[in-house]
Amino acid sequence: MSAKNHKAKKNHKKVKQEAEVEHVNPVAEEVKAEEAAPTDDMATEEAAPIRADFPYSDVVRTYVPDAMAVADKVLMDWKTEGSFMNLGIENQYANMAVALGLQNAKKLEKKLEEKGVLPIVRMGFEVLKNKVNKQK
């Protein structure tokens, strides 16, 4: 593949990604992020804390604050396309293994998003959620 074709293909992917409508991740729907109001300034966006918030998260945060700090860092890196390298795990080999696993998961999510699989799954999740709510 020539450099020109590669650059054109890469540019096409970038334009395609920008054109896609942002969807809510079903897992992230349960783990709601508390964010500050979005601004145009990237420095402010990076400084805005994102916290994992789910039922009884305050109890979990009380008993295992280190694990929740790592979860918050993972959530922040996931949303900001981070590298997952500085998660706060003391063992450097464990930190590297977790970072590689999360990077691979993020790549897989992007591929599924490009192929249109995730929007279908999200729609199915919403239909199922509505059926459960109707039965209540």
PEMO-V400167 format. One record per residue. N is the residue number from 1. RES is the residue in one small letter. PSI is psi in whole degrees, -180 to 180 (* if undefined). OMEGA is omega in radians with two decimals (NA if undefined). NEAR is the number of other C-alpha atoms within 10 Angstrom. Layout:
# PEMO-V400167
n=N res=RES psi=PSI omega=OMEGA near=NEAR
n=N res=RES psi=PSI omega=OMEGA near=NEAR
This chain:
# PEMO-V400167
n=1 res=m psi=130 omega=-3.13 near=6
n=2 res=s psi=162 omega=-3.12 near=7
n=3 res=a psi=-36 omega=-3.14 near=8
n=4 res=k psi=-45 omega=3.12 near=9
n=5 res=n psi=-40 omega=-3.14 near=10
n=6 res=h psi=-43 omega=-3.14 near=11
n=7 res=k psi=-40 omega=3.13 near=12
n=8 res=a psi=-41 omega=3.13 near=12
n=9 res=k psi=-42 omega=3.13 near=12
n=10 res=k psi=-42 omega=3.12 near=12
n=11 res=n psi=-39 omega=3.12 near=12
n=12 res=h psi=-43 omega=3.11 near=12
n=13 res=k psi=-41 omega=-3.12 near=13
n=14 res=k psi=-44 omega=3.13 near=11
n=15 res=v psi=-40 omega=3.13 near=11
n=16 res=k psi=-42 omega=3.14 near=11
n=17 res=q psi=-39 omega=-3.14 near=14
n=18 res=e psi=-31 omega=-3.10 near=10
n=19 res=a psi=-23 omega=-3.11 near=9
n=20 res=e psi=146 omega=3.11 near=10
n=21 res=v psi=138 omega=-3.13 near=8
n=22 res=e psi=131 omega=-3.13 near=9
n=23 res=h psi=158 omega=3.12 near=10
n=24 res=v psi=129 omega=3.09 near=11
n=25 res=n psi=129 omega=-3.11 near=14
n=26 res=p psi=-35 omega=3.11 near=14
n=27 res=v psi=-41 omega=-3.14 near=9
n=28 res=a psi=-21 omega=3.10 near=13
n=29 res=e psi=-36 omega=3.11 near=11
n=30 res=e psi=-36 omega=3.11 near=12
n=31 res=v psi=86 omega=-3.06 near=16
n=32 res=k psi=140 omega=3.14 near=14
n=33 res=a psi=134 omega=3.06 near=18
n=34 res=e psi=111 omega=-3.09 near=12
n=35 res=e psi=154 omega=3.02 near=11
n=36 res=a psi=168 omega=3.13 near=12
n=37 res=a psi=132 omega=-3.11 near=8
n=38 res=p psi=140 omega=3.10 near=10
n=39 res=t psi=170 omega=3.12 near=9
n=40 res=d psi=-19 omega=-3.09 near=7
n=41 res=d psi=120 omega=-3.11 near=8
n=42 res=m psi=-35 omega=-3.13 near=10
n=43 res=a psi=-39 omega=3.11 near=9
n=44 res=t psi=-39 omega=-3.14 near=13
n=45 res=e psi=-40 omega=3.14 near=15
n=46 res=e psi=-30 omega=-3.11 near=12
n=47 res=a psi=-19 omega=-3.12 near=9
n=48 res=a psi=124 omega=-3.11 near=15
n=49 res=p psi=140 omega=3.04 near=15
n=50 res=i psi=126 omega=-3.10 near=20
n=51 res=r psi=143 omega=3.04 near=20
n=52 res=a psi=124 omega=-3.10 near=21
n=53 res=d psi=114 omega=3.13 near=18
n=54 res=f psi=170 omega=-3.13 near=14
n=55 res=p psi=131 omega=-3.14 near=9
n=56 res=y psi=22 omega=3.11 near=9
n=57 res=s psi=-30 omega=3.11 near=14
n=58 res=d psi=-34 omega=3.09 near=14
n=59 res=v psi=-46 omega=3.12 near=10
n=60 res=v psi=-42 omega=-3.14 near=13
n=61 res=r psi=-33 omega=3.12 near=15
n=62 res=t psi=-43 omega=-3.06 near=11
n=63 res=y psi=-35 omega=-3.14 near=11
n=64 res=v psi=74 omega=-3.08 near=11
n=65 res=p psi=-31 omega=-3.14 near=13
n=66 res=d psi=-42 omega=3.13 near=13
n=67 res=a psi=-39 omega=3.13 near=14
n=68 res=m psi=-31 omega=3.06 near=19
n=69 res=a psi=-41 omega=3.09 near=17
n=70 res=v psi=-43 omega=3.12 near=15
n=71 res=a psi=-41 omega=3.11 near=17
n=72 res=d psi=-40 omega=3.12 near=19
n=73 res=k psi=-40 omega=3.10 near=22
n=74 res=v psi=-45 omega=3.13 near=25
n=75 res=l psi=-42 omega=3.12 near=22
n=76 res=m psi=-46 omega=3.13 near=20
n=77 res=d psi=-36 omega=-3.13 near=20
n=78 res=w psi=-43 omega=-3.11 near=16
n=79 res=k psi=-30 omega=-3.08 near=11
n=80 res=t psi=16 omega=-3.14 near=11
n=81 res=e psi=43 omega=3.14 near=11
n=82 res=g psi=-179 omega=-3.08 near=15
n=83 res=s psi=-9 omega=-3.13 near=14
n=84 res=f psi=17 omega=-3.06 near=21
n=85 res=m psi=-27 omega=-3.10 near=19
n=86 res=n psi=72 omega=-3.07 near=16
n=87 res=l psi=-11 omega=-3.14 near=18
n=88 res=g psi=15 omega=3.08 near=16
n=89 res=i psi=127 omega=-3.02 near=16
n=90 res=e psi=-43 omega=-3.13 near=9
n=91 res=n psi=118 omega=-3.05 near=8
n=92 res=q psi=-32 omega=3.13 near=12
n=93 res=y psi=-40 omega=3.08 near=10
n=94 res=a psi=-41 omega=3.11 near=11
n=95 res=n psi=-43 omega=3.14 near=17
n=96 res=m psi=-42 omega=-3.14 near=16
n=97 res=a psi=-44 omega=3.12 near=12
n=98 res=v psi=-42 omega=-3.13 near=17
n=99 res=a psi=-44 omega=3.13 near=18
n=100 res=l psi=-41 omega=3.11 near=15
n=101 res=g psi=-43 omega=3.12 near=13
n=102 res=l psi=-37 omega=3.09 near=18
n=103 res=q psi=-42 omega=3.10 near=19
n=104 res=n psi=-39 omega=3.10 near=12
n=105 res=a psi=-40 omega=3.13 near=13
n=106 res=k psi=-40 omega=3.09 near=15
n=107 res=k psi=-42 omega=3.12 near=12
n=108 res=l psi=-42 omega=3.11 near=12
n=109 res=e psi=-42 omega=3.13 near=15
n=110 res=k psi=-42 omega=3.12 near=14
n=111 res=k psi=-45 omega=3.13 near=13
n=112 res=l psi=-36 omega=3.10 near=13
n=113 res=e psi=-41 omega=3.14 near=16
n=114 res=e psi=-35 omega=-3.11 near=15
n=115 res=k psi=-8 omega=3.09 near=10
n=116 res=g psi=14 omega=-3.12 near=11
n=117 res=v psi=-45 omega=-3.07 near=12
n=118 res=l psi=-40 omega=3.09 near=19
n=119 res=p psi=-36 omega=3.11 near=18
n=120 res=i psi=-42 omega=3.11 near=11
n=121 res=v psi=-43 omega=3.13 near=13
n=122 res=r psi=-40 omega=3.12 near=16
n=123 res=m psi=-43 omega=3.09 near=12
n=124 res=g psi=-39 omega=3.10 near=12
n=125 res=f psi=-43 omega=3.13 near=13
n=126 res=e psi=-41 omega=3.11 near=13
n=127 res=v psi=-45 omega=3.12 near=12
n=128 res=l psi=-42 omega=3.13 near=12
n=129 res=k psi=-40 omega=3.11 near=11
n=130 res=n psi=-39 omega=3.10 near=11
n=131 res=k psi=-41 omega=3.11 near=11
n=132 res=v psi=-43 omega=3.13 near=10
n=133 res=n psi=-34 omega=3.12 near=9
n=134 res=k psi=-33 omega=-3.13 near=8
n=135 res=q psi=-20 omega=-3.13 near=6
n=136 res=k psi=* omega=NA near=5
